[in-house]
Amino acid sequence: MWYHLLVERTQISLSTEQARRLRRTARRRGTSMAALIRDAVDRTYGADDEMHAAWDRALLSVGGFHSDASDVSENHDAYLADAFAE
């Protein structure tokens, strides 16, 4: 998402097909082509590299843990409460 207060005007050249796809997507999403480009730049080149690294680490941990309990997905709140009880 784009939260910057200041923008720098720039000019880019797109192929006819790229411009057509951007216009169509912007219209469908109710936003501007410029907002789509800013979002793509942030996602591709990192608006916050540390946040992306944290997500990468979190995703690497998926499936890396095992429990003998078969009802964790249903009773996760109770398990968390037990784990953090003093």
C-alpha positions, -999 to +999 in steps of 0.1 A: +000+000+000+011+035-007+013+058+024+040+083+013+032+119+017+056+131-010+058+119-045+083+124-072+070+128-107+087+106-133+080+094-168+081+058-180+076+041-213+053+011-215+045-012-244+010-008-257+000-041-242+014-032-207-005+002-207-037-016-218-033-041-189-026-014-164-056+007-175-079-023-173-066-034-139-068+002-125-103+005-137-113-028-122-097-020-089-110+016-088-075+031-086-050+048-108-023+034-130+003+054-109-009+037-077-006+003-093+029+011-105+039+024-070+025-008-054+044-030-079+077-011-072+072-015-034+064-052-037+092-059-062+120-038-047+109-038-010+090-010+007+104-025+039+130-052+034+130-061+071+092-069+070+097-090+039+125-109+056+103-115+087+075-129+064+101-152+047+113-165+080+077-171+092+067-189+060+098-212+063+085-223+097+052-235+084+048-272+089+080-273+109+064-282+142+046-313+154+022-319+182+007-352+195-026-334+201-051-339+173-074-310+182-050-281+180-068-263+151-101-265+171-087-256+205-057-234+198-069-207+222-070-231+251-035-244+242-021-209+240-037-200+274-021-230+290+013-223+274+013-187+286-003-193+320+019-182+349 
